[in-house]
Amino acid sequence: MNKTLKLDDIVMCDRYVYSSLECLSSEDNKKAKYLVDFKLKQFYLISDNGSNISKSSNIDRVFGYKIINFISSKIKASSYHADSKSSNTLIQNSLADDVSISIQSEHGGSKDWCSSSPELFPSSCQLHDKCYESGSPKGVCDDGFLLNMKTEARFLSNGDMEEYALLFAARAVYYEAVAHSDLAFVAFCLATPIIGYPECEGALAVYLYDNLEHTDDTTNGTPTGSTSDGWMGGLQTGGYGGHIIVWVCELWKFPNGEGGHYEMHRNCTYYYQPFKNTIKNCL
């Protein structure tokens, strides 16, 4: 690894819809000089105050490929995760089967919809809980969880590239658990104040789980031509609140298996904004 290349110099990009530029707008890191695109396995220079990217020099590209291979090796080993932010110990077996989601009863109790043992991303988890309770779509909240975990991983790793790589890989497993486990669907449906989300319509929830796993999955779908937008809580690079994540999603129709259809939010893009007065613009 290039010892002169700092973690704050890099934006790691593994999820986007149309362009890796989306990763620049969805992350609170204005110091970054390089963007690592894991989808295309490319290393770019960031220019124009974060609004553009260009191909890096051959020398930079060598370091970029080292980073891609290093982080990718951790992501592929998704059956491992770090057991604390101060340790590089790797624990076998995927979190996907181990994540426990506690459901709040009407008599009180935990609201920790996405808690797991050990909990590596407490701030992200709290914002994910609040997002479910806000009435935002489940997929949007889960994507926001993924974005916030990436920011929190940067804070928790304290500049240690290997520690960040472990947390970066772990976040994908945490995301899969809250996005697709049966208990995650139950947790969302108990938390949301909105009536009518298709994820909460009994047998249809199973159909959704089997066929539409991510907000960029439009298989067998048809665009309606409409969009939906809103906002949710976001973390700053320092690991604290003070930002919001603005989301814009396309509305797509999917067959419900009974001759009808249901609508889902798909191809969502996300933008970090300072809290300030932006909430009024998002309501």
VEXRO-502050 format. One record per residue: x, y, z of N, C-alpha, C in turn; residue in three letters. Coordinates in steps of 0.02 Angstrom, whole numbers, plus 50000, padded with zeros to 5 digits. Layout:
XYZXYZXYZALA...
//
This chain:
500424994050000500005000050000500445006350000MET500205011649970500565017949968500475021550034ASN501015022050073500975024950140500825032450137LYS500955035750080500825042850075500095044350058THR499725039250039499025040050021498605039150083LEU498245044450103497845044250164497125042250149LYS496795039650199496105037350191495645043150169LEU495765049050196495355054750178495455057050106ASP495985054450074496105056250004495655052349956ASP495305047349982494965042549938494225042149953ILE493815041749901493115039949906493025032949878VAL492795028449919492665021549897491965021149868MET491895018549809491255018549774491075011549750CYS490565008449782490375001749761489625001149744ASP489245006449756488535006249740488315012849707ARG488075012549646487785018449614487335015949558TYR486915020449532486425018549481486695020149411VAL486855026549399487035028649332487785030349324TYR488085033249375488775035349370489105035349439SER489755034049440490115034149503490165041149532SER489975046249494489945053049521489435053449577LEU488945048849577488445048649631488785047549699GLU489345044049699489695042749762489995049049791CYS490165053849748490445060149772489895064349805LEU489305064249777488765068349804488435065249865SER488525058649874488195055249929488645054249989SER489255057149988489725056150043489995062850066GLU490055063650132490315069850161491075069350167ASP491415070150112492145070050113492405074750059ASN492505081050078492715086150031493475086250021LYS493835082250060494565082050054494805077150001LYS494355073049977494565067449934494885069849868ALA495395066249848495745067649785495635062149733LYS495445056149757495375050449713494715046849726TYR494445043949674493845039849679494005032749655LEU493835027849697493945020849680493275017849661VAL493195015849599492575012949573492655005349573ASP492325002149621492374994849626491964991249573PHE491444994549548491044991449495491454990449432LYS491794995749412492184995649350492924994149363LEU493114993749427493814992749447494264998049415LYS494065004349426494435010049399494625014849456GLN495155018649443495415023449492495435030249458PHE495075035249486494995041649453495265047349497TYR495455052849463495615059049497494975063049505LEU494875066149563494295070349575494485077549560ILE494085081049521494245087949503493615092249507SER493705098749495493155103649493492745103449557ASP493105103449615492775103549680492285097749690ASN492485091949665492085085949675491525084949626GLY491505088849572490965088149523491175084349461SER491805082249458492035078749398492585073849417ASN492685068949374493225064049383493575063049316ILE494205061249319494595059949258495075054249273SER495345051349219495805045749228496445048149262LYS496695044049306497305045749344497925044049303SER498495046349327499125044749294499295037449304SER499765034949264499955027849270500215026149340ASN500585030849370500865029549436500305029149487ILE499845034049485499275033949530498845027749520ASP498795025749457498375020049442498645013549473ARG499295013049478499595007149510499375006849583VAL499405012449618499185012649687498435011349691PHE498065014049642497345012949641497165005649635GLY497495002049592497354994949584497534990949647TYR498064993249681498244989949744497684990849795LYS497404996849797496854998149844496244993949825ILE496084993749760495514989849737495594982549756ILE496174979849743496294972749759496274971549834ASN496554976249872496574975549945495874975549974PHE495474980649956494794981149983494364975549956ILE494434973949891494034968549861494144961949896SER494754960649917494894954349951494514953950017SER494414959750049494044959850111493294959150098LYS493064962250044492354961750027492164954650008ILE492594951449969492454944549948492434939850007LYS492844941450057492834937350118492284940050164ALA491684940450137491134943450175490904939150232SER491194933250239491034929050295491464930650356SER491834936250350492254938450406492074945550425TYR492184947350488492114954350507492544955850568HIS492684962250577493084964350634492654964450696ALA492924962050752492514961750813492574968050855ASP492994972750835493014979250869493394984050825SER493294990550837493624995450795494374995950811LYS494584992950866495284993450884495664986850872SER495314981950841495634975550831495544973250760SER496034969850733495994967150666495814959750666ASN495574957350724495384950350729494814948850680THR494864943350644494354941450596493964935550625LEU493304936250624492874931050649492514927650592ILE492534921050588492234917450533491474917350539GLN491164915750483490444915050475490104921750464ASN489644921850418489304927950399488854930550453SER488814937150457488354940250505487634939250482LEU487544937550419486864937250392486414932450432ALA486704927050457486304922250495486304923750569ASP486714928650590486794929950662486464936350685ASP486264940550638485994947050657485334946150693VAL485274949250751484654948850789484314955550786SER483674955550771483294961750767482764961650821ILE482814966050869482344966050925481744970350908SER481154967750919480544971250902480254974550964ILE480104981050959479834984651016479104982651027GLN478924981051087478234979551104477874985951121SER477194985651126476814991651142476934993951214GLU477264989651253477404991351322478104994251330HIS478424995651274479094998451277479624993351262GLY480244995351268480794990751253481244993651201GLY481654989451173482164991751125481854993751059SER482124999151029481935001050962482494999350913LYS482944995250935483554993850896483394988850841ASP483074991250788482844986750734483424982950702TRP483994986050698484544982950659485124980850703CYS485014980050768485574978550812485864971750796SER486504971050808486844964750796487404964050846SER487684958250851488204957050900488834954550866SER489384958250868489444964850900489184970350855PRO488974975950884488714981550845489294986150826GLU489464986150763490034990150740489834997250720LEU489204998350705488995004750676488405007650716PHE488505009550779487955011850821487595018050796PRO487965022950772487645029150749487225027850686SER487495024050640487135022350579486505018450595SER486555013950644485995009850663485435014150692CYS485605019050733485105023350762484745027450709GLN485115029850660484805033650605484355029150563LEU484555022850555484155018050518483485016950554HIS483505016350620482895015650660482425021550648ASP482715027550652482315033650644482025034050574LYS482405031750525482155031950456481545027450448CYS481575021350475480995016950473480385020350505TYR480495023650561479945026750598479685033050563GLU480085035850517479885042050483479375041050428SER479305034750405478845033450349479185033150282GLY479845033950280480205033250217480185026050193SER480245024850128480235018050102480795013750132PRO480655007450140481145002950171481805002850133LYS481775002050067482385001650027482805007950033GLY482475013650037482835020050044483195020250111VAL482845018250164483155018150231483755013350233CYS483685007650200484225002750199484825005350160ASP484695008750104485235011750066485585017250107ASP485175021150144485455026350187485895023350241GLY485695017550267486085013950316486765012150287PHE486765009850225487395008050191487855014050184LEU487555019750164487955025850156488235028250222LEU487815028250274488035030650339488575026050369ASN488505019550357489015014950383489695016350350MET489685018250287490325019750254490645025850286LYS490235030950302490495036850335490735035250406THR490345031250442490525029450510491165025150510GLU491245020850460491845016750455492455021150448ALA492395026450410492955031150401493145034250469ARG492645036050508492765039050573493065033950622PHE492775027950624492995022950673493695020350658LEU493875020050594494535017250576495105022050590SER494935028550600495435033550619496045033550572ASN495895033050508496425033550458496795027050442GLY496635021650478496955015250466496625011750407ASP496995011050352496695008350290496455001250298MET496844997150334496634990150342496024989650387GLU496004993650440495414993650483494794995850444GLU494895000950403494345003350361494104997950313TYR494584994250284494404988950237493964983650271ALA494134981950333493734977050370493024979650383LEU492984985950403492324988950416491924989850351LEU492274991650298491954992550233491644985950210PHE492004980450222491744973950203491164971950249ALA491234973350314490724971450363490064975050349ALA490104981150325489494985050315489034981750263ARG489344978450213488944975150162488534969450192ALA488824965950240488474960450272487924963050317VAL488064968450353487554971550395486964973850352TYR487124976750295486604979250249486164973450226TYR486464967950205486074962350181485594959850235GLU485834959950298485414957450353484804961950364ALA484904968550367484334972950379483894973750317VAL484184972450259483794973350197483364967350180ALA483604961250197483274955350169483074949950218HIS483254950550281483024945350328482284946150342SER481944940750359481234940950374481084945850431ASP481514945750483481404950150539481474957450521LEU481884958850470481954965750448481304968350417ALA480954964050380480314966050353479804967250408PHE479814962850458479354963650515479504970050552VAL480144971450563480344977450598480114983750562ALA480204983850496479994989650457479244990650461PHE478874985350454478144985950453477864987950521CYS478204986150574477994988350641478174995650653LEU478714997850622478965004550636478645009950593ALA478515008450530478275013650485477565015950502THR477445022550499476765025050509476335024850446PRO476655022950390476305022950325475945016250315ILE475315016550296474935010550280474935009450204ILE475085003350183475035001850112475685000250078GLY476245000450114476874998350082476814991050062TYR477004989150000476934982249978477334977250019PRO477894979550050478284975050092477884972350151GLU477344975750168476964974050228476304970550211CYS476214968550149475594965450129475644957850129GLU475744955050188475724947850197476144943850149GLY475824939650110476174935050065476594938750014ALA476404944949997476784948749948477484950249972LEU477574950750037478244952050065478724946550045ALA478494940350044478914934750024479094935349950VAL478604937349910478724938349839479244943749828TYR479204949149865479694954449860480394952049879LEU480424948349933481064945849958481404941449905TYR481004937449870481284932749821481494936149756ASP481174941749739481254944449672481564951449667ASN481484955549718481724962349714482164963849774LEU482804962449766483234962649824483544969449838GLU483624973749787483954980149797483574985649760HIS483704991849781483344997349749483584998749678THR484114995449656484314996149585484114990049544ASP483714985549574483474979549539482794980949508ASP482774981449442482154982849406481924976949364THR482174971049378481994965049339481234964149338THR480954963149279480244962149268479814968349285ASN480144973949295479784980049312479674984649252GLY479224989449261479064994449210479065001349242THR479445006049215479445012849245478765016249236PRO478545019749287477905023349283477995030349254THR478625032649252478745039449230478725044549286GLY478565042149346478515046649404479115045649451SER479245050549493479775050049542479505051849611THR479885050149661479715051849730480355054149764SER480295058749812480895061149846480755062449920ASP481295063349958481245064650029481935065350059GLY481985064650124482625065350158482655060850219TRP483265059550242483365055650303484015057950335MET484145055750397484725057950433485375055350404GLY485895059550404486545057550378487095059150428GLY487645055450424488215056550468488745060750433LEU489085064950472489665068550447490275063950452GLN490815065950419491425061950421491665060850492THR491515065650537491715065050606491315059950645GLY490825056850613490435051650647489825054350683GLY489645060650670489075063550705488555065850654TYR487975068150680487445070550637487585077550612GLY487065080850588487155087650563487055088050488GLY486985082450455486855082250383486205078350371HIS485935079250312485385074950290485575071750224ILE485265066150210485345062950145484695063950106ILE484735067750053484145068750010484115063149959VAL483525060149951483465054649904482945056249850TRP483075053749791482605054249734482565047349702VAL481955044649697481865037849670481365037949612CYS481475033449565480975032249514480455027349541GLU479835028049519479315023349538479215018249482LEU479265011849499479205006449452478625001849471TRP478314998949420477774994049431478044986949421LYS477824982449465478024975449461477404970949467PHE477404965249431476834960549437476814957549507PRO476204956949534476134954149601476004946649602ASN476024943549543475914936249539475184934349539GLY474734939249543474014937849544473644941849490GLU474014943949439473704947549384473714955149393GLY473914957449451473964964549464474684966949469GLY474784972549500475464975149508475524979149573HIS476134980649592476264985049648476824989749627TYR476894995349662477415000249646477965000149698GLU478585000949674479155001249719479615006949698MET480005009449746480505014649732481125011249705HIS481345013349647481925010249615482385015649585ARG483005013549571483515018049543483575024449583ASN483675023749647483715029549692484415032649691CYS484445039149691485075042849697485055046849762THR485645048149790485695051149857486195056849857TYR486035062049897486455067949901486515070249973TYR487125071249996487235074050063487125081650060TYR486795084350111486715091550117486775093450191GLN487045099550204487045101950274486335102450298PRO486235101350363485555101250392485215107950380PHE485445113150410485215120150403484475120550387LYS484325123650329483625124650311483405119950255ASN483805114950240483645110650183483045106250197THR482885105150261482305100850277481675103850246ILE481605110450250481005113550223480925112150148LYS481495111650115481475110550042481315103350024ASN481375098950075481295091850061480605089250082CYS480235093250118479575091050142479055091450087LEU
//
